């Protein structure tokens, strides 16, 4: 299954943050579902509306991601 990529640098891994500033590394699947990189991590309490690219300075919505 392919993942969605950053529209700027084409990297497929992102961070999401919670109110405390903690972050979790995530990917986004073809159906635009945000999934933690490590399945044992929970995304509860994290803001899934803003993604921060791990490869560049891009941040934005999962809807802006592209398919390779």
Secondary structure, 3 states (H helix, E strand, C coil): CCEEECCCCCCCCEEEEECCCCEEEEEEECCCCEEECCCCCCCCCEEEEEEEECCCCCEECHHHCEEC
